[in-house]
């Protein structure tokens, strides 16, 4: 069989196994093993364990379980709730301040946890009921939390970015710094939409009250006193210190990413012990179990994805696919548009981890040959994958929100997130027009 025929068969087999409902790790590992059996030397089957180990023997990947531990420690304490309530109290007088508080809190929590589902769950459990109690529509309340949660894969210490840095062989520190500008851009866009939506819903509520006397929670807002606001700060400040300390250690050159992950995990455990009294064995058990469960699942997916990529490379599938893209002789921007469109389509079915590890061998060489900066592209790809977290049919964050607020119809959640998908598209366009949004900070900080 020709390489093209093998590649087509490889792709069809992967899609077939994926759509069968088999877990992603088993699907990728099974397809890779099957093609090793039929199209590679028989001795290659004896080296599966060795290949997986060698592919995963990366000091950068070691940081993933440690960042997960840090996120679990924060997410399974009351840190998210306290952080959210403090932001809400300080922003209540701003039109749409509650929506903005949700966005900013999601961003801060994401920067501490590094996980999109953890951010959605921690902030949504407090934020959605509070927004609905204060008159916001259920769809908007669900949508802004789901969209804010996507910042967990864009703001450092993003686990998705760690994997991209490994796949693209780029500096993780530069990649983390490059995510800060676009992350701030998305926070601004989401907050602006929150203000616009609030004014729209408030105007409707006021018109209904003037027409027939219908009362609305918008018109009965509780105002926090200055003393109440300051009372909420002590529980938030330790986690701000944690965020600043971890980032300072990483970008100040005092620690490598893996050492920073370990430092963050230890500091998170110390903080929840001091602030929330979570230090006994029965209190720590759920945190450690969640860390082991999520780390095992993620590392197994990574290992099988790397084996999958190894087989693609050995059979020259990835090289041939990259060469085919180059031979299409697309100019730079149509090439980028086609690749981002492919990532959007893959986002319909696959999580970001799988998209990166499966497509990097194919997509990155043509992009590099076309003169694109792979760190800059990594930011674009991450934002596009964020869209996949909030649009069907997979839309992981949609189902996290549905679990938090089961009484909100799924259709309302989907309609609530669609405006944020459009805002992410606007962000991608702006970063293409003004690449300095992503690349200015790494250039200034690291040369």
N, C-alpha and C positions, 0 to 999 in steps of 0.2 A: 504494500500500500504506500501511496505517496504521503508526504508530510501533511499536505492539505487534507487528504482523506482521513488520516489519523486525527488531525486537529478537529475536523468536523465531527467525527465520531466521539472524540473526547468531550467536546462541548455538549453534544446531544445527550451523552451518558450522564454528564454532570447535571444538566437540567432535569432529566428524567428522575434521577435519584433525589434531587432537591424537592421536586414537586410531589414525590411519594410521601413526604412528611418525615423522612428520616432526619434525625438530628444532624446539624451541619458538620460537626466533627467527624461523625461516622460516614456521612455522605462523601466528604472530601477524601478521607482516608481510604474508604472502600473503592472509589473510582481510581485513585492513584495506585492502589495495590493491584487492582484488576488489570490496569494497563501495563504495570510492571511485569505481570505474569505473562501477558500475551505479546508484548512488544519490546521487552528488554531482556537482557541475558538472565538465565535462570538464577545465577548467583546473586542477582540484585535483590531478590526477595530476602536473602539472608542478611542484607545490610539495612533493612528498613529501620530497625531500632537505632543503628549507628547514625544513619542519615538524619533521622528526626532529632537525635541528641545533638549532632554537630550543628544543625540548623538553629537549634534553640540555645546553643551555648554562647549566649550573648549577655554581656554584663548589663546592657540596656534593658533587656527583657526582665532581668532580675528585679528591676524597680516596679514592675507591674503589681505583683502581690503586695508589696509594701505600700504602694499608693492605694490599693484596694483596702488594706487594713486601716489606713488613715481615713478613707471615706466611710468605711463601716463604723468606725469609732464615732465619727461626727454624726453620721446619718441615723444611727440607732440610739442616739441620746436626744435630748431636747434642744440641741444647738440650733437646728433649723427653725424650730418654732420661735425661740427667743430672738434669733437674728431677724426673722420676719416681723415679729411684733414691734421690735425697736425701729425698723425701717418704716413700718406703717405709721407709728406714732410721730416720727419726725417729718414725714412727707404728707401728712393728712391734709394740710391746708393748700397744697398744690392741686389744681384741677386734675383729676385722674391720678392723684397721689397714691392711692392704694394699688392701682395697676402698675405704676412706676416702682413702688416698693417691691412688688412681686418680681419684676424684672431685675432690679438691682440685687435683691436678695438671692435670686437664682444665680446671678453672675458671681456673687461673693461665695456662695455655697459651692458652686461648680469649681471655683478656683481652689477650694479646700478639698473637695471630694474627688474631682476628676472623673465623675461618672454621670451620664445623663439620666438614667433611670433613678439613681439615688437622689439626684437633685429634684427631679419631678416628685418623687415620693415624699421627701422630707419637707419641701416647701409647699407642695400641693395639699398635704394633709391639714395644714393650718391655713393656707392662703385661699383655697377654693371655698370652704365654708364661710370664711370671713368676708370674701367678696360678695358671695350670694346673700349673706345676711345684711350687707350694706347696699343691696339693690342692683348690683351688677348682673347682667344676664348670664345664665349658666354656661352658654357656649363661649362667651368672651372670657369668663373666669377660667374655664378649662383650657381654652386656646392659649392664653397668655402664660399659664404655667407650663403647658407642654412645650411651647416655643422657648420659654426661658430655660427649660431643662436642657435643650439642645446645646446651650453654651458649655455644658459639661465636656463636650468633645472638642471645643475650640480653645477654651482658656486653659492654661497650664495648671496642674499637671495632667493633661489629657492622655488617657491610655491609648486612644486612637492615634494621637500624634507620636507617641512612643513607637508604635508599630510602623507608622509611616517612616519615621526616621531610620528604623532598622531596614525597611524594604528599600528606601531610596538612598541609603548610605549618606545621609546628610547630618549636620550638627543638630543634636536635639536641643541644645541651648538656644541656638538661632531660631529653630522652629517654634519653640515656646514663646520667645520674644515676638516673633512675627505674628503670633495669634492674638496678641494683646490689642493692637490697633483695630483689626477687624472685629474683635470681641466688643470693644468699646463702640464701634460703629453700629453693631447690631443692637446693643443696649440702647443707644440713642434712637434708632429707628423704631424699636419696639415701644420705647417710652413715648415717642411722638404719637404713635398709633393709639396707645393707651389714653393719652390726653384727648385725641380726636374722638375716640369711641365713647369716652366718658361724657364729653360735651354733648354728643349726639343722644346718648341714653338719658342724660340729665334733662335736655331740652324736651324730650318726649314725656318724661315723668312730670315736668313742670306744666306742660301743655295739658296733660290729663288731669292734673290737680285743678288747674284754672277752669277746665271745661266742666267737670262733674264732681270735683272735690275728692277725687281718688288720691289717697295718700301713698307715698312711696318712700322706701328706706333712704333714697338719695336725699330726701328733704329733711331727714331726721338724724343727721350724722353726729356722732359723739366726738367732742373735741378734747384732746388730751391736754392737761396742764403741763407747764414747764417742769414741775417737780416730777410728774409721772414719766415724762420723757427721760429725765436724767436717771430715774430709778431703773430704767431698762438698760442703760449703757454698761454697767459692770459685767453683766453676763455676756455681752457681745465683744467687749474689748479683748478678752483672752484669745478669741478666735481670730480677731484681726491681727493680734500679735503673732499668732501661729502662722498666718498667711504671709505676713511681712518677714518673719524669721526664716521660713522655708525658702521664699523667693530670694531673700538676701543671701542665704547660704549658697544657693545655686548660681545666681548671677554675679555674686561678689567673688566667685572663684574659690570659695572655701570648701566646697563639696561637689562631688560628681552627682549626676542625676540619681544614681542608685543610692549613694550615701544620703542625698537629700530626701529620698523616699523613706529610708530608714529613720532619719531624723524626724520627718513629718509624722510617721506612724507612732514613734515613741512620744513625741510632744502631744499628739492628739489623745493618746491614752492617759498621759499625765493630766491633761486639761480636764477631760471628762471625769477623772478621779477627783480632782480638786474642786471643780465647779459643780458637778452633778452627783458626786459621791458614788460614781460607777467604778468600783475597784474590787468588789468581792467576786469570787469565782462564778457564782450564779448570774451575776450581772455581766461579766465579761464573756461568758459562754456563748450567748447569741452573736456577739460581735465576732468572736473567733470562728464560730461555725459559718457565719455568712462570708467571712474572708476566705476560708478554706474552700467553701462551695463555689464561690464566684471565681476565685483564682484557678481552681482545678478545671472548671468548665472553660474558662478563657484560654488557659495555657494549652489545654487539649485541642481546642480549635486552632490555636496558633501552630502547634506542632503538626497537625494534619494538613493545615493550609500550606505550611512550608514544604511538607512532603509532596503535596499536590503541585506546588510551583516547581519543585525539583524535577518531578516527572515531566512536566511541561517543557522545562529547559532541556532535559536529556533527550527528549524526542524532537527537539527543535520546533516545538509548537509555538512557544512564546517568541522565539527569534523570527520565525516565518510570519507570524501575525504582525510583529513590529515592522518587518520588512514590507509587508503588504500595505500597511498604513503609510509608510514612507513612499512607496511606489505610486500611491494615489496622487502624489505631488500636490497636496493641498497646501495653500499658503498658511502662514503661522496661525492666524486667528480662526479660519475655518477648521483647521486641525484641532485647535483648543476647544472650539464649540462642539465639534463632533465627539471629542473625548468626554467632555463634561456631560453631554447629552447621554452618552453611554453610561456614565456613572449614575445619572438620574434614573435611567431605566433599571439598572441593577439595584438601585435603592428601593424599587418597588418590591423586591423579593429578598434581599440580603442585608444583613447588618453591616455597619462600617468595617468591622474587623475583617470579615470575609472579603469585602470589596477590595480593601487595600492589598491583602496578601494574595488574592487571586489575579488582580489586574496589574499590579506594579511591574512585573517582569515584561508585560506587553506594552503598557502605556508610557512608561517613563523614558525608555530609549528614544522613541520618536520625538517626544517633547524636548529632551535634552539636545537632540540633533537640530531641532528647530530654534534653539536659542532661548528657551524658557528657563527661568530659574526654578529649580525643583522645590525649593523652600516656598517660593511664592505660589507655585502650583499646588503644593501641599495644603496651603491655606484655602485656596479656591475649592479644592477637592473636599476638604473637611466641611466647608459651608454647604456644598452640594449634598454631602452625605447627611448633614444636619436636616436637610429637607426630607430625606428619606425616613428620618425618625418621626416625622409628624404628618406624613401623607400615607394613605392606604396603598396596597393592602397590608403591608407589614406594620409600619408606623408604630414602633415599639412604645414611644411615649404616649401615644393615643391609648394604648391598652393599660399602661401604668395609670393614667388619669381615670380611665374607666373603672379600674380596680379601686381607686381612691373615692370616686364619686359615682357609684353604680346607678344612681337615680337620674343622672344626666344622660339623655339618649345619645347613642353613638353618632347619629346624624348631626346633633348639635355640636358635639366635640369636633367632628370633621369640618363643619362649616366655620367653627371658631378658630381653627388653626390655618385655614387657607390664606387669610390675609398675611399671616406671618411667613408662609411659603413665598408669597409675592415679595415681601420685604427682603427675604434672603436673596431672591433673584436680583433685586435692586442692589444689594450689598456686593454681590458677585460682579455686577456691571461696573460699580464704582471702583472696585479694587482693580479691575482690568484697565479702567481709564486712568486711575491714579494708583499705580503699584506701590507708591511710597506709603500708603496706608498700612501695608503689611511690612514693607522692607526698610522703612526709615529707622525704626527702633533697633532692629538687629545691627544695622550699619553703624548707628551712633554708639551703641553699647559695646559691640564686639569688633568693629572695624570692617 
